[in-house]
Amino acid sequence: MNIWPTVVLSGGIGLLVPLVFYFIFRKRGGLARIPAWVWLVTGLVALLFFPLFLFRKHYEAALVFAKNTFWFVAGVVQMDNNIWEELAKLLAILVFLALARKTGPEVFHRKSGATIWGFWTGLCYGIGEAITLSVIGYLPVLGRVFGISLFLYFTTWAAVWERAYAIQLHAIMGALIGLGFYHWFGLKKKWWLLFFFFIATLYHELVDGIILVMMYYPRLGFSRFVRSHILSITLPVLITIGYLAVLVAYRASRRVKPLAEPTTVEP
């Protein structure tokens, strides 16, 4: 059994990628006052939230067995999965705010800081997913604990590339939720956090929904194209869509300047 893909996944992507991200962005967006240990702890919390939230797969699998149709799985089971995964990112940000009570809220008063921290949270959550699924792939008995079966899927170099893409997808979702926190703290629009949570959930549904189409309708030309170009076209296009969504949301998230009072001319 080739263990090097798992080594690269855990050591290279799991360790090197967040380190590079940290050293590039630790002084951007008002994050210079956030201690390194807060970055580390928040990242570990986000990482561990994936396996901790994974037990939901038991009842999601039961739902699939009860009604295994495309629309039910896509509209109910997959949406349940999406909500839990975005909730994990949101809770990880709340943990950060609890750890950094004085400096944390300042991050979300700045649009850039909120986006970067949301991206960091989603990045670490995606790394937690990659490492957890890789371990389960090598130790299938753990699938019984979490309610999933991967059939040793995460043991190839292609899987490493796929996880590298998936980590970015989760980081994009985290950035959208981070912008929701900016609306809460920076723009004083608390309920807009739910809106951005919903947008992140819909983006997640787009990504996994395409995979579900491929699974349930394998004879469609679209499905054959998605399957044949999953690493070269499908996932890069989905990532591009995600970054464009973050860019549009980022530019649209701005304070509305009050209208100037009309001037009067004395006769």
N, C-alpha and C positions, 0 to 999 in steps of 0.2 A: 504493500500500500504506500503510495507516494504522499509523504507528509509535508513536502515543501510548499505546496499551495496553501496549506493551513498556516505554516510558519510565515509566509509572505503576507497572508491575510491578517494574521494577528499582530505580527511584529512590524511589518511594513506599513500596511494601511491602518492597523489599529493603533500603532504608536507614532510612526513617523508623520502621518498626515495631520493628526491633531497638534503635534509639536510645531510643525511648519505653520499651521494656521495660527497658533497661539503667538509665535514670534513675529508674525506679519501684522496681526491685528490687535495685539495687546495694548497698543498706545493709540489706537484709532477710535473715533466716535466717543470720546470721553471715557474710555476703558482703562486709562493709565492708573487710576486709583484702585482698581480691582486687584487684590493680591493674587499671586499665582496659585495659592492653595485653594482659593475660591473657584478659580477656573478648573482646577483639578477635581475638587469634590463635586462641583456641579456636573462636570463631564462624566465622572464615575456614576453619579446618580442617574443621569440620562441613559448611560450605557446599561446599568443594572435594571432600569425600568423595563427594558425589553423582555428579559427572561421572567421578571416578576409579573408582568402583565400577560405572559404567554399562556397561562393556564386557561384563559378564556377559550382556547382552541378545543377544549373538551366539549363544551356546549355548542360551539360553532360547528364542529364535526357532526354532532347529533342533529343539528338543524339541516345540514346537507343531506344526511341519510334520510331524514324525514321527508324532505322535498327537494330532490336534486334536479331542479330546473334552472336554466340560465337566469331568468329574470328574478327568481327568488334568491338565488345565490348572490347575484350582482346587487340586487336592491336591498336585501336584508342582511345576509351573512357577511358579505364584503363590506357593506356600510358599517356594520357593527365593528368589524376589524379596523376600519379606517378611524372611527370615532375613538376607539381605545388607544390607537397609536398616536393620534394627535393630542388626546388627553394626556398621554404620558409626557409629551414634549411640553405641554402647558404646565403640568405639575412640576416638571424639572425647573422651569423658569421661576415658578413660585418658591421652590426650594432655594434658588439663587437669591431671591428677594429676602427670604428669611435669614440666609447666611450673611448677606451684606445689607443690613437694614438701613445704614446711613448712606452708603455710596450706591447701592443697587438701584433705587428709584431714579437716581440721576441718569443712569444709563438709558432708561426708557423715556427720559425727557428729550433725548436726542434721537432723531430718526436713524442716523447712521449707527449709533450704539445699539439701538433696539434691533436693527436688522442683523448686525454682526452677532449679537448674543443669541438671537433666535437661530441663526445659521449654526453657531457653535453647538447649541443644544440639539438641533436636529442631526448634525454631523455625528455627535457622540452617540445619539440614539441609534443611528444607522450602523455605526461600528459595533454597538452592542448586538444588533440584529445579526450582522455578518459573523461575528465570533460565535454567538450562541448557536446559530444554525450550522456553522461549520463543525462545532463540537458534536452536535446531535447527529450530523452526517457521519462522523467517525464512530460515534457510540449510539447506534440506533435504539438501544434500550431506553435511552433518555426520552425518546419520542413518546413512549408510553406515559411518562410523567407529565409531559406538556400537551399530549393529545395530538401530535403531528408525526408524520412519517415522511422522511426525505429520500429514502432509498439510496443513501450514500451519494447524493447529488453534489454536495459541497466538498468534493475531493479533487477537482480538476482545475486546470489553469483558466479555462473558460469561466468557471464559477467565480474565480478571483476577479476577473474583469466585470462580470455581472454585479458582484457585490460592490465594486468600486463605483459603478453607475448608481446602484441602489442607495449607497451612502449619500451621494449628491442629491438624489431625489428626496431623501428624508431631510437633508440640510435645507433644501428649498422650502419644504413644508414648515420647517422650524423658523425660517426667515419670515414667512408670511405671518405666523403666529407672533413673532417678535414685533412686526409692524402693528399687530393688534394691540400689543402692550404699549406701543408708542401712542396710539390713539387714546388709550386709557390714561396714561400718565402725562404725556406731552400735550395732547389736544383736549384732555378732559372729556373724552367721549368713551365712557366705560363700556357701553354696549357694543361698540364697534369691535371689541375683542371677539365677540361671538361671530361677527360677520367674517373676520379674517380666519377664525377657526373653521367656519363653514367653507370658505374658499380653499383652505388647505385640505379639508376632507374631500371636497369635490375633485381637487387635483389628484389626490391619492386614488380616488375612484376611477379617474381617467386612466391612470397608469395600470392599476390592477384589472380594470374593466377590459382593457385591450387584451390582456393575458387570458381573461376568462372567455372572451370571444374566440381566441385561438384554441382554447381547450374544448369548448362546447360545439364549435362549428369548424372543425379542422379541415373540411373540404372547401371552405370558402377561399377564393383567391387572396383575399385580404389576410386570412389566417396563415396561409402558406407563405405569404410575403413577410409577415411579422415574424414567423418562426425562422425563416431562412436568413433574415437580416436583423435578428434580435440585438446583436452586439454592435453591428456596423451602422445601422440606420434607426431601428425602432427606439432603442433606449436613448441614443444621442438626440433624436428629435424630441422625445418627451422631456429630456433635460433642458433642451433649448426653449421649449414651451414654458417650462417652469421658471427659468431665469427671466424670460420675457414677462411672465406674470409678476414676478418680484419687482422688476424694473418699472412696470406700469403702476403697480401698487405703491412703490416707493415715491415715484414722481407725483402721484395723485394725493399722497398723504402729506398735506401741508396746511399750515395755518391760514385761515381766511383773514385777510387784512380788512379792518373796518373801513367803511366808506368815509371819505373826508367830509367834514362838516361844510355845508355851503357857506361861502363868504358873502357878507352883505356890504354894500358900498353906501357909506353915509352920504346923504344929499348935501 
